Amino acid sequence: MEKKSKIYVAGHGGLVGSAIVAHLRQTGYNNIIKKKHSELDLTRQEEVEDFFKKEKPEYVFLAAAKVGGIMGNNTFPADFIFTNLAIQTNIIHASYLNGVKKLLFLGSSCIYPKECPQPMKEEHLLSGYLEPTNEPYAIAKIAGIKMCQAYNRQYGTRYISLMPTNLYGPHDNFDLETSHVLPALIRKFYEAVQKGLDEVEIWGTGTPSREFLYVDDLADAALFLMNNYDDSGIINVGTGKEIPIKDLAGLIARITGFKGCLRFDKSRPDGTMLKCLDVSKINSLGWRAATTLEYGIKKTCQWYRL
């Protein structure tokens, strides 16, 4: 992309989109199109096609999505599959109709099978059954990947798909009903400190391991791939390092100053037990995550307290 290129960031107000916009500006890209949901409903095909016809973006970062943790996915499966299918279908097709030079689609590590070999390689996609708790969301993301690949094959487009691991950072969702584990723990521990509680409840057994990537690193990877990657094959983006949930909880407790006990509610679902990406492909291109987990959590906590 040239510095003057017209760039549309779909989902600019969310965790990923806001980080991409900030990173683009920091690196000299200022011709950025942003539209709030009140201005453009991405689930409405006519609105999306009219917007692309009018604005004619040259490059698209497709970061708009409905996301959530185990409870959100379990409670609203229809919302997750419909909203994500509609958003990505409308944007990808409108990009083709209006001659977008390149599109970057944000997937998710949940596209990989529940019993996937660790670390998860790109070729493991569709090699087994999905984790039931987030299957509708995962299927929507897989459809987005396949749509990008199909348009590349049939129409010669340049649409790439990156699969980030669990993301966190400023502008995350801290709602205990719908958030992912890391922001939920930050909120729980801060509230426990404020209320003087001596115990914090954590879903599951604490034994599953997860990999976490600070969202600023993801934004850096997205720009790197937009400028340096043209293959239709998906590409993982992460740290390649995982941490058990009980250790993550202990780290957040220390950072937030919580001195009490942790109680694990074993009646709650654990989800996939092991989940870590093989990032050798993106590392071989010259990109590596730069933010340590502890530093990233401290930065996220600072933002949350504001």
Order of alpha helices (4+ residues) and beta strands (2+ residues): beta-alpha-beta-alpha-beta-alpha-alpha-beta-alpha-beta-beta-alpha-beta-beta-beta-alpha-beta-beta-alpha-beta-beta-alpha-alpha
